[in-house]
Amino acid sequence: MRANPDAKGLLNIALETFRYDLLPNIPPAQRYTALMIANALSIAQRELNGLDDAGHAMLAALAPLYGEDADGSLSGDELRKRVEGLQHRLCIEIAAGDFDQDGQGMLMDCLEEIVRARLGISNPKALKS
């Protein structure tokens, strides 16, 4: 059994301490910089907590373009590598014009879902508007 907090726990402690103990005491001249730090910590926390969910959403979006199965059993590095590989392939195919004539609807659906998954981590408030 682990006695010390893991990365998620450490990040949570750091963010809570920063928000509630330090941020209220930051001078106005440094407030913007402090808020940027708090935002960066929040993004990192959401990424650690929701990376597999976002990865599965991206994989599900990419799968129809490539006839692949959106394998729900993948997680962690294996999921990240699969998604990154498919996104790299997609970028190459877009640059080559492979979707200029056919498949634009599927491409746009795929890109929209990828953006939604990324926004869920980087700026979830943007999804609500």
TIMI-2910 file (N, C-alpha, C, CB; in pm, 1 decimal, decimal comma, always signed):
<rs>
+----------+----------+----------+----------+----------+----------+----------+----------+----------+----------+----------+----------+------+
!      n_x !      n_y !      n_z !     ca_x !     ca_y !     ca_z !      c_x !      c_y !      c_z !     cb_x !     cb_y !     cb_z ! resn !
+----------+----------+----------+----------+----------+----------+----------+----------+----------+----------+----------+----------+------+
!    +83,5 !   -118,5 !     +0,0 !     +0,0 !     +0,0 !     +0,0 !    +87,8 !   +124,6 !     +0,0 !    -94,9 !     -0,1 !   +121,2 !  Met !
!    +48,7 !   +222,5 !    -76,0 !   +125,6 !   +344,7 !    -91,5 !    +96,8 !   +441,1 !    +24,7 !    +93,3 !   +411,5 !   -226,9 !  Arg !
!   +200,7 !   +487,0 !    +92,5 !   +183,4 !   +577,3 !   +205,9 !   +181,5 !   +723,3 !   +161,8 !   +294,1 !   +555,4 !   +307,9 !  Ala !
!   +246,3 !   +753,4 !    +50,7 !   +256,2 !   +891,3 !     +2,4 !   +155,6 !   +915,0 !   -109,8 !   +399,5 !   +922,0 !    -46,6 !  Asn !
!   +113,6 !  +1040,8 !   -128,5 !    +20,8 !  +1067,9 !   -239,2 !    +87,4 !  +1043,7 !   -374,4 !    -31,0 !  +1212,5 !   -231,4 !  Pro !
!     +7,4 !  +1001,7 !   -471,5 !    +57,9 !   +983,7 !   -606,7 !    +56,0 !  +1119,1 !   -678,0 !    -26,6 !   +877,6 !   -684,7 !  Asp !
!    +83,8 !  +1119,2 !   -808,3 !    +90,3 !  +1244,5 !   -884,0 !    -41,1 !  +1320,9 !   -878,6 !   +127,5 !  +1216,7 !  -1028,8 !  Ala !
!   -152,3 !  +1249,8 !   -890,1 !   -283,1 !  +1316,3 !   -882,8 !   -302,4 !  +1380,8 !   -746,3 !   -397,2 !  +1216,0 !   -910,9 !  Lys !
!   -267,1 !  +1308,2 !   -642,1 !   -282,1 !  +1360,5 !   -506,6 !   -193,0 !  +1481,2 !   -480,7 !   -251,4 !  +1252,3 !   -406,0 !  Gly !
!    -69,1 !  +1474,0 !   -528,3 !    +23,3 !  +1586,9 !   -511,7 !    -26,2 !  +1710,1 !   -585,8 !   +163,1 !  +1549,3 !   -561,1 !  Leu !
!    -74,4 !  +1690,0 !   -706,7 !   -125,8 !  +1802,2 !   -784,7 !   -247,5 !  +1863,1 !   -717,1 !   -161,0 !  +1757,4 !   -926,8 !  Leu !
!   -334,5 !  +1779,8 !   -663,8 !   -452,3 !  +1828,2 !   -593,6 !   -412,7 !  +1910,7 !   -471,4 !   -541,4 !  +1710,9 !   -551,9 !  Asn !
!   -316,8 !  +1861,7 !   -395,0 !   -268,7 !  +1934,6 !   -276,6 !   -208,9 !  +2068,9 !   -318,3 !   -163,3 !  +1850,4 !   -199,0 !  Ile !
!   -126,6 !  +2067,7 !   -422,6 !    -63,0 !  +2191,3 !   -469,4 !   -167,6 !  +2292,7 !   -515,9 !    +35,6 !  +2160,9 !   -583,8 !  Ala !
!   -265,6 !  +2246,4 !   -593,1 !   -368,2 !  +2336,5 !   -644,6 !   -453,2 !  +2394,3 !   -531,6 !   -457,3 !  +2263,3 !   -745,0 !  Leu !
!   -495,5 !  +2310,1 !   -439,1 !   -577,1 !  +2357,0 !   -326,1 !   -499,1 !  +2458,6 !   -242,1 !   -621,7 !  +2237,3 !   -237,7 !  Glu !
!   -373,0 !  +2428,1 !   -214,0 !   -289,9 !  +2518,6 !   -134,6 !   -271,5 !  +2651,2 !   -206,4 !   -153,3 !  +2455,0 !   -105,2 !  Thr !
!   -244,4 !  +2642,6 !   -335,3 !   -223,5 !  +2764,8 !   -412,9 !   -350,4 !  +2849,6 !   -415,5 !   -179,4 !  +2730,5 !   -556,3 !  Phe !
!   -464,2 !  +2786,1 !   -444,4 !   -591,2 !  +2859,8 !   -456,1 !   -635,6 !  +2922,6 !   -323,5 !   -700,6 !  +2766,4 !   -506,9 !  Arg !
!   -629,0 !  +2844,1 !   -217,3 !   -690,4 !  +2888,6 !    -92,4 !   -593,8 !  +2954,8 !     +6,4 !   -755,0 !  +2772,3 !    -26,1 !  Tyr !
!   -464,9 !  +2922,4 !     -1,0 !   -369,5 !  +2980,7 !    +93,1 !   -288,1 !  +3094,9 !    +31,9 !   -275,9 !  +2873,4 !   +143,8 !  Asp !
!   -248,3 !  +3078,7 !    -94,4 !   -160,7 !  +3179,4 !   -155,5 !   -235,0 !  +3282,7 !   -239,2 !    -58,5 !  +3111,4 !   -241,3 !  Leu !
!   -323,3 !  +3238,7 !   -325,5 !   -389,8 !  +3329,4 !   -419,2 !   -459,4 !  +3447,9 !   -351,4 !   -490,6 !  +3252,5 !   -499,9 !  Leu !
!   -528,1 !  +3428,1 !   -240,4 !   -592,8 !  +3544,2 !   -176,2 !   -493,4 !  +3649,5 !   -126,3 !   -677,5 !  +3497,1 !    -59,8 !  Pro !
!   -367,3 !  +3610,6 !   -109,1 !   -266,5 !  +3702,3 !    -55,3 !   -171,5 !  +3757,4 !   -161,8 !   -186,4 !  +3632,3 !    +51,2 !  Asn !
!   -198,2 !  +3727,9 !   -286,9 !   -112,2 !  +3774,9 !   -395,7 !   -140,7 !  +3923,2 !   -420,5 !   -135,0 !  +3690,8 !   -526,2 !  Ile !
!    -37,1 !  +4004,4 !   -429,8 !    -58,0 !  +4147,0 !   -460,7 !   -121,2 !  +4164,7 !   -599,2 !    +76,3 !  +4224,0 !   -453,7 !  Pro !
!   -200,7 !  +4268,5 !   -617,2 !   -269,4 !  +4290,9 !   -744,2 !   -177,1 !  +4287,3 !   -866,3 !   -339,7 !  +4422,6 !   -739,7 !  Pro !
!    -55,1 !  +4335,2 !   -852,5 !    +37,3 !  +4339,3 !   -966,1 !    +73,7 !  +4198,9 !  -1015,3 !   +164,3 !  +4415,1 !   -927,7 !  Ala !
!    +67,9 !  +4098,7 !   -929,1 !   +101,0 !  +3961,7 !   -966,9 !    -22,6 !  +3873,0 !   -981,0 !   +194,9 !  +3901,9 !   -864,8 !  Gln !
!   -139,4 !  +3928,3 !   -963,9 !   -262,4 !  +3847,8 !   -965,2 !   -283,4 !  +3775,5 !  -1098,2 !   -382,6 !  +3936,3 !   -936,1 !  Arg !
!   -262,2 !  +3842,4 !  -1209,7 !   -281,5 !  +3779,8 !  -1340,5 !   -190,1 !  +3658,4 !  -1356,7 !   -255,3 !  +3881,3 !  -1453,1 !  Tyr !
!    -64,0 !  +3675,8 !  -1321,3 !    +31,7 !  +3564,8 !  -1331,2 !    -10,4 !  +3450,5 !  -1239,8 !   +174,6 !  +3612,1 !  -1295,1 !  Thr !
!    -55,2 !  +3481,3 !  -1120,9 !    -99,1 !  +3377,7 !  -1026,7 !   -222,3 !  +3304,5 !  -1080,5 !   -130,2 !  +3439,9 !   -888,5 !  Ala !
!   -314,3 !  +3376,8 !  -1141,2 !   -432,5 !  +3312,1 !  -1199,5 !   -394,2 !  +3221,3 !  -1316,3 !   -533,4 !  +3417,9 !  -1246,5 !  Leu !
!   -293,9 !  +3261,4 !  -1393,6 !   -245,9 !  +3174,6 !  -1502,9 !   -187,1 !  +3045,9 !  -1446,6 !   -139,9 !  +3248,1 !  -1589,1 !  Met !
!   -114,3 !  +3056,0 !  -1336,5 !    -57,7 !  +2937,2 !  -1272,4 !   -169,8 !  +2846,7 !  -1221,7 !    +36,4 !  +2977,2 !  -1155,9 !  Ile !
!   -270,1 !  +2904,4 !  -1157,6 !   -383,3 !  +2825,2 !  -1108,0 !   -456,0 !  +2757,1 !  -1224,0 !   -481,5 !  +2914,7 !  -1028,5 !  Ala !
!   -471,3 !  +2827,1 !  -1335,0 !   -536,8 !  +2768,9 !  -1452,1 !   -454,1 !  +2653,5 !  -1508,8 !   -559,1 !  +2876,3 !  -1560,2 !  Asn !
!   -324,0 !  +2671,7 !  -1517,3 !   -236,8 !  +2564,8 !  -1568,2 !   -244,3 !  +2441,1 !  -1478,5 !    -90,7 !  +2614,4 !  -1578,1 !  Ala !
!   -244,5 !  +2461,4 !  -1347,9 !   -256,9 !  +2349,0 !  -1255,1 !   -392,5 !  +2279,9 !  -1271,0 !   -238,4 !  +2397,1 !  -1110,0 !  Leu !
!   -497,3 !  +2357,8 !  -1293,8 !   -631,5 !  +2300,0 !  -1313,6 !   -637,4 !  +2216,7 !  -1440,7 !   -737,7 !  +2410,9 !  -1319,2 !  Ser !
!   -574,7 !  +2264,7 !  -1547,8 !   -571,1 !  +2189,2 !  -1673,2 !   -495,7 !  +2058,6 !  -1652,1 !   -505,1 !  +2272,3 !  -1786,2 !  Ile !
!   -381,1 !  +2065,8 !  -1584,9 !   -303,3 !  +1944,3 !  -1558,7 !   -384,1 !  +1845,3 !  -1475,5 !   -171,4 !  +1978,9 !  -1486,8 !  Ala !
!   -458,0 !  +1895,6 !  -1378,5 !   -540,8 !  +1808,9 !  -1294,7 !   -650,9 !  +1742,7 !  -1377,8 !   -602,6 !  +1889,4 !  -1178,6 !  Gln !
!   -717,9 !  +1819,6 !  -1462,8 !   -823,3 !  +1761,7 !  -1547,8 !   -764,1 !  +1660,4 !  -1644,8 !   -897,7 !  +1872,4 !  -1625,8 !  Arg !
!   -644,6 !  +1689,1 !  -1694,7 !   -580,8 !  +1595,1 !  -1787,2 !   -549,7 !  +1463,0 !  -1718,1 !   -452,3 !  +1655,7 !  -1845,0 !  Glu !
!   -493,5 !  +1468,8 !  -1599,8 !   -464,1 !  +1345,5 !  -1526,0 !   -591,5 !  +1268,3 !  -1493,1 !   -388,0 !  +1377,8 !  -1397,0 !  Leu !
!   -697,7 !  +1341,2 !  -1458,9 !   -822,1 !  +1275,2 !  -1420,0 !   -903,8 !  +1225,8 !  -1538,6 !   -905,3 !  +1368,7 !  -1338,1 !  Asn !
!   -892,3 !  +1292,1 !  -1653,8 !   -979,8 !  +1258,2 !  -1765,0 !   -910,7 !  +1217,1 !  -1892,6 !  -1065,4 !  +1370,9 !  -1793,7 !  Gly !
!   -782,0 !  +1187,3 !  -1884,0 !   -706,9 !  +1157,0 !  -2004,7 !   -761,0 !  +1035,0 !  -2076,7 !   -561,8 !  +1136,1 !  -1971,5 !  Leu !
!   -792,7 !   +929,0 !  -2005,3 !   -844,8 !   +809,5 !  -2070,8 !   -981,4 !   +835,7 !  -2134,1 !   -854,7 !   +694,4 !  -1970,7 !  Asp !
!  -1066,6 !   +912,4 !  -2065,3 !  -1198,0 !   +944,7 !  -2122,9 !  -1181,9 !  +1024,7 !  -2252,2 !  -1283,9 !  +1024,3 !  -2021,4 !  Asp !
!  -1095,5 !  +1125,1 !  -2249,5 !  -1071,6 !  +1205,8 !  -2369,5 !  -1009,1 !  +1120,2 !  -2479,2 !   -980,3 !  +1326,3 !  -2336,9 !  Ala !
!   -916,3 !  +1034,1 !  -2442,3 !   -852,9 !   +946,0 !  -2539,7 !   -952,3 !   +852,5 !  -2605,6 !   -743,8 !   +865,7 !  -2473,9 !  Gly !
!  -1043,4 !   +797,9 !  -2526,3 !  -1145,3 !   +709,2 !  -2582,1 !  -1240,4 !   +785,5 !  -2674,3 !  -1224,2 !   +641,4 !  -2469,6 !  His !
!  -1273,1 !   +909,7 !  -2637,5 !  -1359,2 !   +990,9 !  -2723,7 !  -1290,6 !  +1020,1 !  -2856,6 !  -1396,9 !  +1122,4 !  -2653,6 !  Ala !
!  -1160,5 !  +1050,0 !  -2851,9 !  -1086,5 !  +1076,8 !  -2975,8 !  -1072,1 !   +950,8 !  -3059,8 !   -948,1 !  +1134,4 !  -2944,3 !  Met !
!  -1045,9 !   +839,8 !  -2995,0 !  -1033,5 !   +713,5 !  -3067,2 !  -1166,2 !   +677,0 !  -3133,4 !   -988,0 !   +600,8 !  -2972,2 !  Leu !
!  -1276,8 !   +698,5 !  -3062,7 !  -1408,9 !   +670,6 !  -3119,9 !  -1437,2 !   +760,4 !  -3239,3 !  -1518,1 !   +688,6 !  -3014,0 !  Ala !
!  -1387,4 !   +883,6 !  -3235,6 !  -1406,0 !   +976,4 !  -3347,5 !  -1321,2 !   +936,9 !  -3468,4 !  -1371,3 !  +1119,0 !  -3304,1 !  Ala !
!  -1201,0 !   +888,6 !  -3442,8 !  -1108,2 !   +852,8 !  -3550,9 !  -1138,1 !   +716,1 !  -3611,1 !   -965,9 !   +855,1 !  -3499,6 !  Leu !
!  -1193,6 !   +626,7 !  -3532,4 !  -1214,2 !   +488,1 !  -3575,7 !  -1293,5 !   +474,9 !  -3706,1 !  -1284,9 !   +412,2 !  -3467,2 !  Ala !
!  -1404,1 !   +547,9 !  -3724,0 !  -1479,5 !   +530,7 !  -3849,7 !  -1401,4 !   +570,6 !  -3974,8 !  -1606,3 !   +611,6 !  -3843,7 !  Pro !
!  -1310,2 !   +666,1 !  -3961,8 !  -1230,1 !   +708,4 !  -4077,2 !  -1134,8 !   +599,3 !  -4123,0 !  -1151,5 !   +834,2 !  -4043,6 !  Leu !
!  -1091,2 !   +517,2 !  -4028,3 !   -987,6 !   +419,4 !  -4058,4 !  -1033,3 !   +275,2 !  -4044,3 !   -870,7 !   +442,3 !  -3970,1 !  Tyr !
!  -1161,7 !   +256,2 !  -4024,9 !  -1213,9 !   +120,5 !  -4014,8 !  -1158,3 !    +44,5 !  -3896,4 !  -1184,5 !    +45,4 !  -4140,1 !  Gly !
!  -1121,5 !   +118,3 !  -3793,5 !  -1065,3 !    +55,7 !  -3673,4 !  -1172,2 !    +43,3 !  -3566,0 !   -945,1 !   +136,9 !  -3620,2 !  Glu !
!  -1145,2 !    -44,3 !  -3474,6 !  -1232,0 !    -62,5 !  -3359,2 !  -1189,8 !    +36,9 !  -3251,1 !  -1225,8 !   -209,7 !  -3306,3 !  Asp !
!  -1286,1 !   +105,7 !  -3191,3 !  -1257,1 !   +195,8 !  -3079,9 !  -1242,7 !   +110,8 !  -2954,0 !  -1369,7 !   +304,9 !  -3062,8 !  Ala !
!  -1129,2 !    +46,2 !  -2940,5 !  -1102,2 !    -50,1 !  -2835,0 !  -1113,6 !    +13,0 !  -2696,9 !   -964,4 !   -110,1 !  -2853,2 !  Asp !
!  -1220,1 !    -20,2 !  -2624,7 !  -1245,0 !    +34,2 !  -2492,1 !  -1152,6 !    -19,3 !  -2384,9 !  -1384,4 !     +7,3 !  -2453,2 !  Gly !
!  -1075,8 !   -123,1 !  -2416,2 !   -986,2 !   -180,7 !  -2315,3 !   -851,9 !   -109,2 !  -2309,1 !   -963,8 !   -327,8 !  -2343,8 !  Ser !
!   -822,5 !    -24,2 !  -2407,1 !   -695,8 !    +48,6 !  -2406,2 !   -696,7 !   +153,5 !  -2296,2 !   -669,4 !   +114,5 !  -2543,1 !  Leu !
!   -579,3 !   +179,1 !  -2239,4 !   -567,5 !   +284,6 !  -2139,5 !   -423,6 !   +334,0 !  -2134,6 !   -612,8 !   +234,4 !  -2000,4 !  Ser !
!   -404,8 !   +445,9 !  -2068,8 !   -272,1 !   +500,7 !  -2045,7 !   -192,1 !   +524,2 !  -2171,8 !   -196,6 !   +410,8 !  -1957,1 !  Gly !
!    -64,5 !   +484,2 !  -2167,6 !    +26,9 !   +507,4 !  -2279,2 !    -17,6 !   +437,3 !  -2406,8 !   +165,8 !   +461,6 !  -2242,2 !  Asp !
!    -73,6 !   +319,3 !  -2392,1 !   -118,1 !   +244,7 !  -2510,0 !   -229,0 !   +321,2 !  -2583,5 !   -168,0 !   +103,8 !  -2469,1 !  Glu !
!   -323,7 !   +375,2 !  -2509,5 !   -431,8 !   +454,3 !  -2567,4 !   -375,9 !   +582,0 !  -2629,5 !   -537,9 !   +488,0 !  -2460,6 !  Leu !
!   -289,0 !   +650,7 !  -2556,5 !   -229,3 !   +775,1 !  -2605,8 !   -154,7 !   +751,4 !  -2736,1 !   -134,6 !   +834,7 !  -2501,0 !  Arg !
!    -75,4 !   +645,1 !  -2743,6 !     +1,0 !   +614,9 !  -2865,3 !    -90,5 !   +584,4 !  -2982,9 !    +94,9 !   +497,0 !  -2841,1 !  Lys !
!   -197,6 !   +510,1 !  -2957,9 !   -291,8 !   +477,3 !  -3066,3 !   -355,3 !   +605,0 !  -3120,4 !   -402,1 !   +379,1 !  -3016,4 !  Arg !
!   -402,7 !   +690,7 !  -3030,5 !   -467,6 !   +815,0 !  -3071,7 !   -368,5 !   +905,4 !  -3143,7 !   -527,7 !   +887,9 !  -2950,2 !  Val !
!   -248,1 !   +921,0 !  -3088,9 !   -147,9 !  +1006,1 !  -3153,1 !   -112,2 !   +954,8 !  -3291,9 !    -22,2 !  +1014,6 !  -3066,8 !  Glu !
!   -101,0 !   +822,8 !  -3305,9 !    -69,7 !   +764,4 !  -3436,1 !   -178,7 !   +792,5 !  -3538,3 !    -49,2 !   +614,6 !  -3422,8 !  Gly !
!   -304,2 !   +777,2 !  -3497,8 !   -415,3 !   +803,4 !  -3588,7 !   -427,3 !   +952,6 !  -3620,6 !   -546,0 !   +752,0 !  -3528,3 !  Leu !
!   -401,5 !  +1037,9 !  -3522,3 !   -406,6 !  +1181,8 !  -3547,9 !   -295,0 !  +1223,7 !  -3643,5 !   -396,0 !  +1260,4 !  -3415,9 !  Gln !
!   -178,9 !  +1165,4 !  -3627,2 !    -66,9 !  +1193,9 !  -3718,1 !   -103,7 !  +1152,2 !  -3860,6 !    +62,4 !  +1120,3 !  -3671,6 !  His !
!   -159,6 !  +1034,6 !  -3872,1 !   -203,2 !   +984,8 !  -4003,4 !   -308,3 !  +1078,9 !  -4063,4 !   -260,5 !   +840,5 !  -3991,1 !  Arg !
!   -402,3 !  +1124,4 !  -3980,3 !   -506,5 !  +1214,5 !  -4026,6 !   -446,6 !  +1345,7 !  -4077,2 !   -606,9 !  +1241,6 !  -3914,6 !  Leu !
!   -351,1 !  +1400,0 !  -4005,6 !   -285,4 !  +1524,8 !  -4047,7 !   -217,9 !  +1508,9 !  -4183,5 !   -181,9 !  +1568,9 !  -3943,1 !  Cys !
!   -149,5 !  +1399,2 !  -4201,2 !    -81,8 !  +1373,0 !  -4328,4 !   -184,1 !  +1364,0 !  -4441,4 !     +1,3 !  +1242,5 !  -4320,3 !  Ile !
!   -294,3 !  +1294,3 !  -4415,6 !   -396,9 !  +1276,8 !  -4518,5 !   -469,5 !  +1407,4 !  -4550,0 !   -497,4 !  +1171,4 !  -4474,5 !  Glu !
!   -491,4 !  +1490,8 !  -4449,3 !   -553,2 !  +1621,5 !  -4474,2 !   -459,7 !  +1706,7 !  -4559,1 !   -586,7 !  +1693,9 !  -4340,7 !  Ile !
!   -331,2 !  +1709,4 !  -4521,5 !   -232,9 !  +1787,4 !  -4596,7 !   -220,9 !  +1739,2 !  -4740,8 !    -96,8 !  +1780,5 !  -4528,4 !  Ala !
!   -238,0 !  +1610,8 !  -4761,7 !   -227,6 !  +1553,5 !  -4896,9 !   -355,2 !  +1575,1 !  -4977,7 !   -196,7 !  +1403,7 !  -4888,8 !  Ala !
!   -460,4 !  +1626,9 !  -4913,3 !   -585,3 !  +1651,3 !  -4984,2 !   -673,7 !  +1529,4 !  -4996,6 !   -556,3 !  +1703,6 !  -5118,9 !  Gly !
!   -649,8 !  +1428,0 !  -4916,7 !   -726,0 !  +1303,5 !  -4927,1 !   -874,8 !  +1319,9 !  -4897,2 !   -668,2 !  +1201,6 !  -4834,0 !  Asp !
!   -912,3 !  +1426,1 !  -4827,6 !  -1053,1 !  +1446,2 !  -4792,3 !  -1117,1 !  +1558,6 !  -4874,1 !  -1065,7 !  +1477,1 !  -4643,2 !  Phe !
!  -1045,3 !  +1609,8 !  -4973,2 !  -1096,6 !  +1722,0 !  -5050,9 !  -1220,9 !  +1686,3 !  -5131,5 !   -989,6 !  +1772,9 !  -5143,4 !  Asp !
!  -1230,3 !  +1566,2 !  -5180,1 !  -1343,8 !  +1526,6 !  -5263,3 !  -1446,3 !  +1444,1 !  -5185,6 !  -1295,0 !  +1447,5 !  -5383,4 !  Gln !
!  -1399,6 !  +1341,9 !  -5118,3 !  -1489,9 !  +1249,7 !  -5048,1 !  -1459,8 !  +1249,7 !  -4898,8 !  -1477,3 !  +1106,4 !  -5105,1 !  Asp !
!  -1561,2 !  +1224,8 !  -4820,8 !  -1540,9 !  +1205,7 !  -4677,2 !  -1535,4 !  +1332,4 !  -4595,4 !  -1417,3 !  +1131,5 !  -4655,4 !  Gly !
!  -1573,1 !  +1446,8 !  -4655,7 !  -1564,6 !  +1571,5 !  -4578,8 !  -1658,4 !  +1571,2 !  -4458,7 !  -1596,4 !  +1690,5 !  -4668,3 !  Gln !
!  -1776,5 !  +1512,4 !  -4474,2 !  -1870,4 !  +1506,9 !  -4361,8 !  -1815,7 !  +1425,6 !  -4246,4 !  -2002,8 !  +1448,7 !  -4406,5 !  Gly !
!  -1760,2 !  +1309,1 !  -4278,7 !  -1700,5 !  +1225,4 !  -4173,4 !  -1581,2 !  +1295,4 !  -4110,6 !  -1657,4 !  +1088,6 !  -4230,2 !  Met !
!  -1502,4 !  +1364,6 !  -4193,3 !  -1385,6 !  +1436,0 !  -4142,0 !  -1429,2 !  +1545,1 !  -4044,6 !  -1303,6 !  +1496,8 !  -4257,9 !  Leu !
!  -1527,8 !  +1623,1 !  -4082,2 !  -1573,0 !  +1731,2 !  -3995,4 !  -1631,3 !  +1677,2 !  -3864,3 !  -1677,0 !  +1816,8 !  -4067,8 !  Met !
!  -1705,7 !  +1568,2 !  -3871,0 !  -1757,8 !  +1505,4 !  -3749,1 !  -1643,6 !  +1461,2 !  -3658,7 !  -1847,4 !  +1385,1 !  -3783,9 !  Asp !
!  -1543,0 !  +1400,1 !  -3718,9 !  -1426,3 !  +1352,3 !  -3644,3 !  -1354,2 !  +1468,8 !  -3576,6 !  -1329,5 !  +1277,0 !  -3737,8 !  Cys !
!  -1327,5 !  +1574,5 !  -3653,5 !  -1254,7 !  +1689,4 !  -3598,8 !  -1334,3 !  +1757,5 !  -3487,5 !  -1223,1 !  +1790,4 !  -3710,0 !  Leu !
!  -1465,5 !  +1765,4 !  -3503,8 !  -1548,3 !  +1825,8 !  -3400,1 !  -1540,4 !  +1745,9 !  -3270,2 !  -1693,4 !  +1835,9 !  -3447,1 !  Glu !
!  -1543,8 !  +1614,9 !  -3279,5 !  -1535,8 !  +1531,7 !  -3158,9 !  -1397,9 !  +1540,1 !  -3092,9 !  -1568,0 !  +1386,0 !  -3193,2 !  Glu !
!  -1294,1 !  +1549,9 !  -3174,6 !  -1158,7 !  +1565,4 !  -3118,4 !  -1148,5 !  +1697,8 !  -3043,6 !  -1050,8 !  +1558,3 !  -3230,5 !  Ile !
!  -1200,8 !  +1804,6 !  -3103,2 !  -1197,5 !  +1935,6 !  -3038,0 !  -1277,3 !  +1931,6 !  -2908,1 !  -1253,2 !  +2045,0 !  -3131,9 !  Val !
!  -1392,9 !  +1867,3 !  -2908,5 !  -1473,3 !  +1856,2 !  -2785,8 !  -1396,4 !  +1782,1 !  -2676,1 !  -1606,5 !  +1783,6 !  -2815,2 !  Arg !
!  -1329,8 !  +1674,5 !  -2712,6 !  -1253,4 !  +1597,1 !  -2613,9 !  -1139,5 !  +1680,4 !  -2556,4 !  -1197,8 !  +1468,2 !  -2677,5 !  Ala !
!  -1072,4 !  +1755,7 !  -2642,4 !   -961,7 !  +1839,2 !  -2594,4 !  -1012,1 !  +1954,9 !  -2509,0 !   -880,8 !  +1893,4 !  -2712,4 !  Arg !
!  -1123,8 !  +2015,2 !  -2550,4 !  -1180,8 !  +2124,1 !  -2471,4 !  -1227,4 !  +2076,0 !  -2334,8 !  -1296,8 !  +2188,1 !  -2545,8 !  Leu !
!  -1272,1 !  +1951,8 !  -2327,7 !  -1313,7 !  +1896,7 !  -2199,8 !  -1202,6 !  +1899,5 !  -2097,2 !  -1362,4 !  +1756,1 !  -2217,6 !  Gly !
!  -1080,5 !  +1900,1 !  -2143,2 !   -964,8 !  +1907,6 !  -2053,8 !   -914,3 !  +2051,4 !  -2041,6 !   -851,9 !  +1816,1 !  -2104,5 !  Ile !
!   -893,8 !  +2118,2 !  -2154,0 !   -830,3 !  +2249,6 !  -2149,7 !   -923,7 !  +2362,9 !  -2108,7 !   -772,4 !  +2280,5 !  -2282,8 !  Ser !
!  -1052,5 !  +2354,7 !  -2147,0 !  -1144,6 !  +2463,0 !  -2115,9 !  -1288,9 !  +2411,8 !  -2117,0 !  -1127,5 !  +2578,9 !  -2216,1 !  Asn !
!  -1329,1 !  +2335,0 !  -2017,0 !  -1463,3 !  +2275,9 !  -2017,3 !  -1576,1 !  +2378,4 !  -2020,4 !  -1479,8 !  +2189,1 !  -1896,9 !  Pro !
!  -1551,8 !  +2500,4 !  -1972,3 !  -1655,9 !  +2602,9 !  -1975,4 !  -1693,7 !  +2637,7 !  -2118,9 !  -1609,4 !  +2728,7 !  -1900,9 !  Lys !
!  -1601,0 !  +2624,8 !  -2212,2 !  -1629,5 !  +2657,0 !  -2352,2 !  -1731,1 !  +2559,7 !  -2412,0 !  -1500,3 !  +2654,8 !  -2434,6 !  Ala !
!  -1741,1 !  +2439,1 !  -2358,7 !  -1837,1 !  +2342,5 !  -2409,0 !  -1979,4 !  +2376,1 !  -2366,8 !  -1800,8 !  +2204,1 !  -2361,7 !  Leu !
!  -1994,4 !  +2450,7 !  -2260,7 !  -2126,3 !  +2482,7 !  -2208,9 !  -2192,8 !  +2594,6 !  -2287,4 !  -2116,9 !  +2520,8 !  -2063,4 !  Lys !
!  -2113,6 !  +2675,9 !  -2356,6 !  -2172,0 !  +2788,2 !  -2430,4 !  -2206,8 !  +2752,0 !  -2571,9 !  -2078,2 !  +2904,7 !  -2430,9 !  Ser !
+----------+----------+----------+----------+----------+----------+----------+----------+----------+----------+----------+----------+------+
</rs>
